[in-house]
Amino acid sequence: MKKLINDEHWEKKANGWVFLSHSSHDYEEVKIVRNYLEDNGFSALMFYLKSLEDEDKKNMIKPLLEWEISARNIFVSCTSSFAEESKWFKWERKYVQSLSFKIYREIDIEKLKYERCTQLSKLDNLMKQATLFFLYSHKDNYKVNKIYEQLESSGFRIFKDTASIKMGDNIQDKIYDALQETKDRGAVLIFLSKNAKESKWFWQEKQRALNQNAFIIPVLLDNTNINDFPAFRNLSYIDAKDGFSKASINELLQIINRKEQTNEME
């Protein structure tokens, strides 16, 4: 008898968790969006629950949608004339727009038919927001690992220095490549602490991130003063000295969203 292998479902290792809001009339076009996201390693949910056609179960729809939207860090609104006639589509969009901690994008499904590259490029920008690079002192490894686990389970793709480097790789080259990719595709989380202040390696890598004009988000791990790191004193930062909570994740998403909104206005 063959031994059963309990492989982890691929969606558990997804780069991000996406809720696709759409009209069922646009199903074929929305599949293009879903497939593009899944080809890039993202778990994209588009579904129609036939069981909820039962009038006795109508009251289950809203809580079910709220639970699923809450569980996913990315929301894509697939707009169309059909969608604008759907009360559920309009409710989903209004609900998620009230949540400032969600990564949000709109795709015009009708324009997708003749402006595919333009519309799908919005997804490229969305996927950039879900990519993070961790820079920290290895003496803070325990605290950083906890944060890594929280953010990974929330749907972020994370490069965590040597944890992402394979045997035989050139460490400096790999870190440079990862920073470059993060510069193009996301944010660098720099963890500030007393240990970081005393680490020569930390200061070298911090300067490398600055030189590459990366989008940097400082995270305070202890009672160290942000002013001890002059390059970061004017940046929005996350205070995690008492732990990295769900509120911290929401704060991170708000900082990322503000940056993206600034980029769109420039």
N, C-alpha and C positions, 0 to 999 in steps of 0.2 A: 504494500500500500504506500502510495507516494505521500511524502510529508507535505502538508499544506503550508504555503508560505504566506504569512500575513503581511503583505506589502502595504505600506502607508499609501492611502489614496493620493493621487497626484495633486488634487486640489488642496490637500493639507500643506503642500510645499509651494503653493501659488505665490507669485510676486505681488499680488494684490487681489482684493475681493470686491467685485463690481456688481452693483445692482443696475440692471438695464430696465428703465421705465419706458413703455412703448404701448402702442395700440396693436391689438392682434391683427388688424388689417395690414399692418406693415411687417408682418412676420418675416417674409423672405429678405427684405432689405435689412432688418435688424439682425438677421443671421450673419450678414456680412460684418457688422460691427462686432458681434459676439465672437465670430471666428478669428477676426483680426486680434482681438484681445487675448484669446486663448492661444493663438500662435505665438504670442509674446509672453506666455507664461502666466496670464492672469485668469482667475476664475470669474466668469461672467454669467450671471443668472438672468435668464429670460424664461418665463414660464406662464402657463395658463392652467389654473386649477379647475378642471371641469366639475369636480365634486362641489365646488362652491356655487354652481348654478342652482343648487337646491336652496329654495327660499328659507328653509329652516337653518341654513348655515351661513346666511348672508352676514350675520353679526360677527362671524369669525374672520372676515376678510381684513378689516382694518387692523386689529391687533396682530394678525399674522404678518401683514406688510410692515408694520412698525418694528416687529421683532427682527425681521430679515434685513430691513434697512439699517437698523441699529448694529447688526452683526457685521455689516460690510463698510469698509472705510471709503469706498469710491461709489459715486452715483452718476450714471450717464442718462440724461433725459433725451430720448429719441423723438424729436418734435416732428409733427406733420399735421395736415388738415384733419386727418382721422384722429390723431392723438388729442388735438385741441377740442374735439367733440366728446372725449372720454372723461367722465367725472372722476374715474380712478386715476387716470394719468395726471389730471390737474391737481388732484388731492396729493398724490405722491410728490409731485414737483414742489407744491407749496410746503409740504411737510419737511422735505429735505432742505429747502432753502431757509427754513427756520433753524437748521442745525449748522452753525458756523464751523463745526469741526469736521465736516465731510468734504472730501475732494469732489468737486462738482463740475460737470461738463455738459454742454448741450450739443447734440448732433442733429443737423437738419436732414431728415431721412429723404425728403423730396429732392434736395440738392445733391444728396449722395449719389443719385442716379447719373448725374452728369458732372459733378465736381468731387469725384471720389477721393482724389489725393488731398484736396483742401479739407474735406470733412474728416478724413482719417488722420490728418496731421494734428487735429485737436486731441485725438487719442494718444498720439506720440507725446504731446506735452503733458497729458494726464499721467502717463506712465512714468515720466521723469519725476513727477512729484512723489512717487511711491518708492524712490530709490534713496538709500541713506548710506553714508560712510561713517564709521566710528573711529575717532581718534582719541586716545586716552593713555594714561599711565598703566602699565601692567600690574602695578600694585593695587589698582582699583578694579582688578578683573572680576571679583565677586559681584560688586555693585553693577558693573557694566553688563555682565552676563544676565543679571535679572532684568535689566532694561531691554537687552537684546531679545530675550524670550517674550517679553510683553509686546514689543513692537513687531516682532516676527509673527506672532499669533494674531496681530491686528492687521496683517496683510502687507507689511513693508518688505521690500527686498533690501537686504543689508549686507554691506561688505565690512567685515570686522577684522581688519588687518590680517594677522597670521592665521586666523581661523579659516580664512578663505584661500589660503595659499597651500599648494600641494608640494609634496616632497620633490626636490630637484628644481623648483622654481627659484628665480632670482627675486629675493624679497623686495629690494628697492624698486626693481622694474615693475613688479606686480602692484606695489603700493602706488607708484606713479600712475600706472594704467587705471587702477581703480579710482584714484582721485580725479583723473581726467574724465573718466566715464561719469562719475558723480557730478562733476562740474557741468557736464552736458546734460545729465539726466536726473539731478536731484539735489540733495543737501548733505553737508558735512556736519555731523554732530560732534563737537569738541567738548570733551568732559573735563571740567576744571576742578582742581582739588589741590590740597597741599602736596600730595604725591606728584601731581603733574608739574607743579612749580619747581620741584627738585629734580625733574627728569630731563636730562640733556636731549634724549631721543624725542621726547614730547615737543620740546621747543623747535627742534629741527623740522619735524613733521607739520607742526603748526605753521611754520614759515612757508613750507612747501604748499600748504593749502591756500595761504594768502597769496603767494606768488602766482598760483593758478586761477586766481579770482573766483574761487569756489563760493557757493552760497553757504555761509557758516551760521550754525545755530549753536551757541554755547549752552552747556548744561552744567549747573553747579551741583557737585556731588557732596560737598561738605560746607563748612562755615568760611571757606576761603572767600576773599573779597574780589568781586568782578574787576575792581580797579587795579588789582595786581596783574591783570592781563590787559594792558592798555589798548591793544588792537581790537578788543571785543567790548569795551565799556559802553559803546554807543549802539550795540546790537541788541535786538530782542533776544532774551535768553529765558531758559526754563530753570526754575529753582527746584532741584530734586534732593535737597539735603535731608528731607524727611521722607524720602521715597519717591518713586515714579508711579503715580497713580493714573487712573483713567482720565482724570482732569488734566494731567501732564500730557497725555497723548492728544487730548483735544486741543490743548494749548499749542502743541507742536503743529497740528494740522492748521490751526488758525494762522500761525506764523507763515507756514508754507503757502496758504491761500492768499495772504496779504502780499507776499512776494510775487506770486503769479499774477495777481490783479495789477500790481505795479508794472510788471513786464508787458502786460497787454495794453496798458495806457501809453507806454513809451514808443 
